[in-house]
Amino acid sequence: MPDAFVQESLLQERVGNKTRCNVCARRCVISIGGQGWCRTRENRSGQLVTLIYGAVSSRAANPIEKKPLFHFYPGSWCYTVGSWSCNFGCPWCQNWDISKVTPDGGEYVSPLRMIELTERSGCAGTSISFNEPTLSLEWSLDVFRLAKARGLYNTFVTNGYLTPEALNLLIDAGLDAMNVDIKGDAAGVRKYGKGIDVNHVWAACQLARARGVHVEIATLIVPTVNDAPAVLHGIAARIVAELGPEVPWHVSGYYPAYQFTVSPTPLRTLERAWHIGREAGLEFVYVGNVPGHRYDNTYCPQCSTLLIERHGFEVITNGLDQGKCPWCQRTISGVWQ
Ligand code: SF4
């Protein structure tokens, strides 16, 4: 691993002759010479270091709708980077080529360079995405502080399995919005995520909301894993109860990848999930990965007026009037400009 990528890790504490990492909710206790579950943090003589500071596996300017974030600066673009590895073990990972590999250096992008790339490409903000961004905590903090000083927004696309300590650091540094992937019910997430307690994810969403971060939820619907109506209803009902009915829920289709060969998610399953979400009380449910589908649009939850029409990741029309429905004046939850 080149030295440029190695930096002292934040949120570490000694536990006897080992060291605990408190970046994500796994809270790995790591022996000298060992690595954490995600392989991005290593114990060197009692001190934890991150191996992926500024290590970029992929980068691109993306529409904010691709995250997906539909109620946050619609039509804007964000400069998006990913690094390596993950703290979950999902066998269907759609980004397995960067998430399931040992951290491998890649391109070094300094925080300042990240800001330059963002501004030169005409983007309104940053997004740490593609692999799990929590693992890039130290670099993200440096990027977010610089971005805020330049009037840019900051976003995370995350599995939400970060500790309150890490999340508070990110919010203090300027995290504005998160898309959080809720992968299923407690049993399913524990089994497929490899020992994950989904309650930590819900707690992170609640903390983010309480601190003013814009939150949208996504669920990749994987047949045989989380497509049962009871599972989908459980997710939707929990968003309503714990986060609020105004929090958008994106349901999207999976494609066979990595170790999973089950057929792709049928469209009827996504449409059924949309109805389950609406019947549970959610005001905004979206069907993803189906360009041009009517459930990709934003409708007023009070009078059903079409407010934002989309095709794929493109905003076709935006009829919001200062965050309100122009017909019935209902305030539409979101960060609009
Ligand atoms: S980030 Fe999470 S998985 Fe990685 S070493 Fe720290 S606690 Fe373990």
Residues whose N, C-alpha, C, O or C-beta is under 5 A from the ligand:
A	BS01	SF4	C21 V23 C24 R26 R27 C28 G36 W37 C38 R41 N87
